[in-house]
Amino acid sequence: MAGTVCGKVAVVGMGSWGTAAAGLLARNAGEVCGWALEEEVARGISEGHRNPLYLPSYELPANVRATSSMGEALDGADAVVVVVPSAFMRPTAERLAPLLGDDVPVCVLTKGVEPGTMMLMTQVVADVCGGPGRMACLSGPTHAEEICQGKPAAAVVAAASDAVADLFRSLFIAPSFRAYVSSDMVGVEACGAVKNVVAIACGIARGLELGDNTSAVLMTRGLAEIGRLACAMGAEPMTCMGLAGMGDLATTCMSPHSRNRTFGAALVAGETLDEYQARTRMVVEGAAAARSAHELAGRLGVDAPIVAAVHAVLYDHAPLQGEMRRLLDRMPYDEFYGLGGDAR
């Protein structure tokens, strides 16, 4: 343990990223207590310092334990990190609310947009638990499989409060993990949500053997699409060029660790979303984000053709090849349309 920033940090959600995050936090906290839905996970971490279902080869530090009791995990916590799938964010926040002290800072690592409300994940937690000023989010190219191996990585912590941003930056920073700060929470969260949709499209292109050029086109046009949506939501344009935007997009679209990219390729091979998630025990956040981002783009009047194509494939049963062809057949506009007042 490198130093103590605070006494106890609670990590709500002990999947792959929650497990890797707990290992990072353990360097700078006296104790890390994770809440796990599965009793098997809680027992495995507390008794053997390993998560038997997610990253089982990773040995967690001695000051990390876990429990299936959310009350126990939250009891006495000086800070809370939330890492549950976006579909479960609101019900999880409802369980958190009566257990969470009024001034306890919360950092959300989940990426997504809530259907219907169009709220980002920190907004969902604040809506249920109160205290929007204590909220933060962390996003960037942070595959759990590499974080737990100590491979170099970096992310950005965004918060409205400088003090909250600095706290979580200090909690996450490590010799192999850089943590930058930002005040653009909307931009950081919007980038994190929509890039997962673009990664599914890249996986589909990879499965169809369309080549590296096509993947590069999808990534760069996807970044422009993310920028249009983020800016329409009130984000700073430069956020999309940083770790939460270009950085996270690159690793999610290219890495074999990316569940969104590998799911796209699995779709081409004939596997359904339910089959893929059951086989991998992983939630494909891009599938949920395709639905909410498509609705959001419609509400904001933003052109989002890649989001529309992935949505059509997943929810309208459109043929993969047809949607990819439709994307490539689109009449090109100015390269950066929609980012400077032009809404074409």
N, C-alpha and C positions, 0 to 999 in steps of 0.2 A: 504494500500500500504506500503510495507516494506521499500523501498528505491528506489531511482531513478538511474538506470544505464545509461539510455539515455532518451531523451525527448519523441520521438514517434517511435513506432514500427508498421509497416504495416503487416498484416496477409493476404496473398493472398489465398483465399479458406476457406469458413466457413462451411464446413461439420462438422462431429462429432469431428474429431481430431483437425481441425482448431479452432473450438469453445473452446474445452478444452485447447488447447495451448494458445489461447488468454487470458483465465482466469489465466493461469500460468504467462504469460508475464506481466499481469496487475500489479502484485506485485512489479515489478522492473522497470517499464516504466511509464513515466508521462501520456502517452496516448497510447492506442492500437486501431488502426482503421483497421477493417477487410473489405476485398473486398468479396462480395457475388455475385454469378451469379444471384440468385433469389432476386428480389426486395422484396418479402415477408420476406425473411430472414434478409435483410438489415434493413427493417423497424421494424421488431420484436425486433432485437437486440438494435437498437438505441432508440426506444420508450419504450420498456418494459424490456430490458436487458435479453431477452430470445430468443433463436433460435427456431422458431416455427416448423421447420422441423427436426432438429437434436438436441438431448439432450434437449427437451423442458422443462424438469423439473429443469434444471440447471440455476440458476440466476447468470448472469455475473457481475463482479465488475462494479462500476459506471463509471470508466474511460475507459470502452470498448464501442466503437460504431462501426457501420458498414455502408457501402455504396455499391451501385451497380456500382459506378464510380471508375474505377481503378486509374484514374488520381487523384481523391480526396484522395483515400486511400494512394497513394504513395507520395503525396505532403508533403514535409518537413520531410519525414521519415528518421530516423537515422539508421535504420536496417529493413530488410525485411525477413519475414518467409513465405515460399511457401509450401502450403498444398493442392495441386490439384491432381486429379487422374493422374497416369502416362501417360495415353493415351492423356491427354490434356496438358502435360508439355511443349512441344515445342510451340504450338500455344499460350499458356499463356505467355511463355518467350518472344515471339515475340511482345506481347502487352506490356510486362514489359519494354522491351529494351529502347524505347524512353523516358520512364518516370523515369528511374532508374539512379541516379547520379553515376558518374564513380567510386567513392570510397565508395559507400554504401555497407556494408556487407550483404550477403544473406545466410540464412540457409534453407536448403530443408528438409522437413519432409516426403516427398513422397518416397515410396520404389518401385523400378522397374528398368527394363532394356528396353531401347528403341528398338523396332524391327528394323532390318535393320542395323542401325548404331552400335548397341550393346553398346551404351553409357549409363552410369549410370545417375541418375537424375541431380546431380550437374554438370556433364559434359554437359548435354543438355542445362542447363541454361547458363553455361559459354560459350558454343558454340554460343549461340544467343546473350547474353548480354555482353560478354567479362569479363575480370577480374577473371580468375580462382583462383587467390590468395585470393580473398575475399569470396570464397565459403566455406560453412560448411554444414554438415548434422547432423541430430540427429536421433538416432534409439535406440530401446530397448523395453522391455516389458511395453508398455504404452497404455493400452486400455483406450480410452477416457471416457468410462462409469465410470471407477474407478478413473481416474485422477480428474474428476470434483467433485467427492465425497470426495476428500482429502485423499484417501487411499494411503499408502506409495508406491512409485515407484521410478525407477531409469532408466537413459538412458545415452548414451555416445554421446558427441559432437565431431565430427571429422573435422579437418580442416588442411590445409597445413601450415597455419599461426597460431602461438601460440596466437597472439593477437586476431585474429578472434575467435578461439576456446574459449579463456577466456571470450570474450564479450558475446557470446551466452550461455556459461555456467552460467555467472552471471545473464543473463536475465531469464533463465529458472529455476534456483535453487529456492527451496522453502522448508519450514519445512518438507513437506511430499514428496518432489521430489528431489532426488539426481541427480546431473549432473556431469559425469566424462568426461575427455578429452582424445583424441587420435589424432595421426597424420595419421592413416591408413584409409583414406577416402574410398579407393577401398574396403577394407575388410568390413568396417561397412556397406557400401551400398550393396555390393554383398550378405552379410548375410541377410540383410533386404528384399531383393528381392526374393531370392530363398526359404527362410523359408515359405513364403506364399504358395508355391507349395506343400511343404511337409505337410502343415496343411490341404490342400484339401485332400491329400491321407489319413491322419489320420481321417478326417471327413467321408470319404468313408468307412474306416475300422470300424468306430463307427456305421455307418448306416447299415453295413453288420453284426453287432454284433459279430465281431471277437475277442473282448476282450481287456483287458488292456495290455496283453503281446504283442499283435500285434501292438498296438499303440506305446508301448515303443520301439519295434524293428524299426518301421518306423521313430520315432524321432531320435534314435541314428544313424541309418544308413543314415537318412536324414542329420544329422549334418556332418557326414563324406563326404557325397555328396556335401554339401555346402562348406566344407573345400577344397575338390579337385578343385571345380570351382573357389573359391576365390583365392586359391594359384596360379592357372594357370593364373589368371588375375593380379597377382603381389601382392596380399595381404599378410599380416603377419599371419602365422598360428594361433597364440594365440588369434587374434581378434575373431575367431570363438568360442573360449571358454568363451568369455565375454558376456556383456549385449546384444550387437547387434546380437550375434550368439546364444549361448545356452539359454540365458535369453529370447530373443524374440521368439525363436523357441518353448520353453516350454509353454509360455502363449498362443501363437497362436494355438498350437496344442491341448491344453487342455481346454481352456476357452470357456464357452458358449457365451461370447461376441465376439468371433472370427468369422468374416464373412466368412473367408476361410474355417474354420473347419465346421461351420454350413452349408455352401454351399455344402461341400462334402457329408454330411449326407442327404441334400435335394436332391442331385443327385440320391442317392439310392432310395429315395421315389418317384422319377419320375419327379422332378421339373427341368426345364431347367435353364441355366444361365440367360437368358433374364427374365424369370419369377421370379427368385430369386431376381435379382437386382431391378426389378420393385416393387416387394412386400416390400423389405426392404429399398429401396432408398439408397442402399449402393453399391459401386463398389467393385467387387471381384478382388483385385489386383493379386491374385495368378493365376487367369485364364489367364490374359495377360502375367504374368511372365512365365507361363508354355510354352507359345509359344516362347518368346524371350530367356529364359534360355535353352530350347531345342536346339534352333539354335546356341546359344553361346557354349554349350557343344560340339556340332558337330564341330564347327569351331576350338575349342581348343583341340579337341581329348580327352575330359574328359568323363569318364564313369559316367553317371547320370541316373540310372535306374528308380528312383522314378519320376524324372522330365519327363522321356520318357513315363512312364505309365500314368501319369496325362495328358500329351499332347495327348496320344493315345485315352484316354477316351473322352476328350473334343473336339478334332479336327479331329480324325479319326474314331469316333463312335465305338471304341472298347468296348466290354462288360466289365462292372465293375468287375464282378467276375473273368473273364478271366485274366485281367491285374493284379489283386491282386494275383491270383494263380501263374502267371508268375513271379512276384516279389519274392514270397516265395519259388518258385522252383529253383531259381538261385543257381548255384554252389558257395558256399562261398569261398572267397579269404582270404588272411591275413586280419585281422580286419582293419588295417589302411593303406591298399593299396592305392597307388596314392598320398600319402601325404609326401612321402620321396623319390621321383624320380621314383617310380614304377607306371607306367601308366595303369596297368591292369584294 
